[in-house]
Amino acid sequence: MASRWRGHGIQADDYGGATLGEGSGTRQVTARNGWIRAVNALVAVAALSKLDEETDHLIFGALRLAEKHADHRGGGGGTGPTGGGTNE
């Protein structure tokens, strides 16, 4: 996913100092968790602003599709019966 964001000028190291392939697993986890918190905040603010369906899909369509694929992989994170989140 980070490689997709790099095409838009966003680097993983912009969010916690970690880049993919670095030896420090802790820094990568910290950066990933920071990224997740930032995206969750963005989604929450968008929900409060009551975006129309077309705009919501334009902004969050790819994110939701990626989350759906991740949920089907059952990686243990996120929502679902094996994850830590809730199905909202």
C-alpha positions in Angstrom: 0.0 0.0 0.0 2.8 2.4 0.8 4.1 2.1 -2.8 0.7 3.3 -4.1 0.9 6.4 -1.8 4.4 7.2 -2.9 3.1 8.0 -6.4 1.1 10.8 -4.7 4.1 12.2 -2.8 3.3 10.5 0.5 6.0 8.4 2.1 5.7 5.9 4.9 8.5 7.8 6.7 6.2 10.9 6.8 4.2 9.0 9.4 6.6 7.8 12.1 10.0 7.6 10.5 9.7 4.0 9.2 10.1 2.9 5.6 9.4 -0.5 4.2 12.3 -2.8 4.4 13.9 -1.2 7.4 15.3 -3.5 10.0 13.3 -2.0 12.9 10.0 -3.8 13.2 9.0 -1.6 16.1 9.3 1.6 14.0 7.3 0.0 11.2 4.5 -1.0 13.6 4.5 2.5 15.1 4.3 4.1 11.7 1.6 1.8 10.6 -0.5 2.4 13.7 0.0 6.2 13.3 -1.2 5.9 9.7 -4.3 3.8 10.8 -5.1 6.4 13.4 -4.8 9.3 10.9 -7.1 7.5 8.4 -9.6 6.6 11.0 -9.7 10.3 12.1 -10.2 11.3 8.4 -13.1 8.8 8.0 -14.7 10.0 11.2 -14.5 13.7 10.2 -15.9 12.8 6.8 -18.9 11.0 8.4 -19.6 14.1 10.5 -19.6 16.3 7.4 -22.2 14.0 5.8 -20.6 13.7 2.3 -22.8 12.8 -0.5 -22.4 9.2 -1.7 -20.5 10.1 -4.9 -17.9 12.2 -3.0 -17.6 9.5 -0.3 -16.9 6.9 -2.9 -14.4 9.1 -4.7 -12.4 9.7 -1.4 -12.9 6.4 0.4 -13.7 3.8 -2.3 -10.2 2.4 -2.7 -9.7 2.4 1.1 -12.9 0.4 1.7 -12.1 -2.0 -1.1 -8.6 -2.6 0.4 -10.2 -3.2 3.9 -12.6 -5.6 2.4 -9.8 -7.6 0.8 -7.8 -7.5 4.1 -10.9 -8.8 6.0 -11.1 -11.7 3.7 -7.5 -12.6 4.2 -8.1 -12.9 8.0 -4.9 -11.2 9.0 -6.1 -10.8 12.6 -6.4 -7.0 12.5 -9.3 -4.7 11.8 -12.9 -5.9 12.0 -14.4 -9.3 12.0 -14.5 -12.3 14.2 -10.7 -12.6 14.4 -9.9 -8.9 14.5 -9.8 -6.4 17.3 -12.4 -4.0 15.9 -16.1 -3.9 15.6 -18.3 -4.3 12.5 -19.8 -0.8 12.2 
